[in-house]
Amino acid sequence: MDLKVDGHFQKYDFGIRFQPLEVDYQLGWFTISPRFYATLGYRYTAWDLDDIHIDISGMNISSESADFSMNSKVGYFGVGYSF
């Protein structure tokens, strides 16, 4: 089986991270570093499919009219903790 797909995929992700607390605690042989943070961002993805070529068992089946577009736009906000 042979499959060839022509198209474009794009992904853009813009964000900012705010970290108001960063502390290092020495606990004997190891150190812990708790951090509180908040993130704010925007993500855009787009997929444009132009054509598909499929070859199954020597039969060349092609579809050049496989025009397909899909995109996604997401804004996000989150808070977190790491240690």
NUMAR-249721 format. One line per field, with one value per residue (C-alpha): residue number from 0; residue in three letters; x negated, y negated, z negated. Coordinates in steps of 0.5 Angstrom, whole numbers, plus 500, padded with zeros to 3 digits. Layout:
<atoms>
pos <- [NUM, ...]
code <- [ALA, ...]
px <- [X, ...]
py <- [Y, ...]
pz <- [Z, ...]
</atoms>
This chain:
<atoms>
pos <- [0, 1, 2, 3, 4, 5, 6, 7, 8, 9, 10, 11, 12, 13, 14, 15, 16, 17, 18, 19, 20, 21, 22, 23, 24, 25, 26, 27, 28, 29, 30, 31, 32, 33, 34, 35, 36, 37, 38, 39, 40, 41, 42, 43, 44, 45, 46, 47, 48, 49, 50, 51, 52, 53, 54, 55, 56, 57, 58, 59, 60, 61, 62, 63, 64, 65, 66, 67, 68, 69, 70, 71, 72, 73, 74, 75, 76, 77, 78, 79, 80, 81, 82]
code <- [MET, ASP, LEU, LYS, VAL, ASP, GLY, HIS, PHE, GLN, LYS, TYR, ASP, PHE, GLY, ILE, ARG, PHE, GLN, PRO, LEU, GLU, VAL, ASP, TYR, GLN, LEU, GLY, TRP, PHE, THR, ILE, SER, PRO, ARG, PHE, TYR, ALA, THR, LEU, GLY, TYR, ARG, TYR, THR, ALA, TRP, ASP, LEU, ASP, ASP, ILE, HIS, ILE, ASP, ILE, SER, GLY, MET, ASN, ILE, SER, SER, GLU, SER, ALA, ASP, PHE, SER, MET, ASN, SER, LYS, VAL, GLY, TYR, PHE, GLY, VAL, GLY, TYR, SER, PHE]
px <- [500, 497, 501, 498, 502, 500, 502, 500, 500, 499, 499, 498, 498, 497, 497, 494, 493, 493, 489, 490, 487, 480, 477, 471, 471, 465, 468, 461, 459, 464, 467, 474, 476, 484, 487, 494, 495, 501, 501, 505, 505, 507, 507, 508, 508, 510, 509, 510, 511, 510, 510, 509, 506, 507, 504, 507, 505, 502, 509, 507, 513, 512, 517, 514, 521, 520, 520, 521, 519, 520, 517, 518, 517, 516, 515, 513, 512, 509, 506, 501, 496, 489, 484]
py <- [500, 493, 487, 480, 473, 466, 460, 456, 456, 449, 448, 442, 441, 435, 434, 431, 434, 430, 433, 429, 434, 437, 440, 445, 449, 453, 460, 463, 467, 464, 458, 456, 450, 449, 444, 441, 439, 437, 437, 433, 435, 436, 442, 442, 449, 450, 456, 455, 462, 461, 468, 475, 481, 488, 495, 501, 508, 504, 500, 493, 489, 482, 476, 469, 466, 467, 460, 460, 454, 455, 449, 449, 442, 443, 438, 440, 438, 443, 443, 448, 450, 454, 456]
pz <- [500, 502, 499, 501, 499, 501, 497, 491, 484, 480, 472, 468, 461, 457, 450, 443, 437, 430, 424, 418, 413, 414, 408, 406, 400, 398, 394, 392, 398, 403, 405, 407, 411, 411, 416, 417, 424, 429, 437, 442, 449, 456, 461, 468, 472, 480, 484, 492, 496, 503, 506, 504, 508, 506, 509, 506, 509, 516, 517, 517, 515, 514, 512, 514, 512, 504, 503, 495, 490, 482, 477, 470, 466, 458, 453, 446, 439, 433, 426, 424, 419, 420, 415]
</atoms>
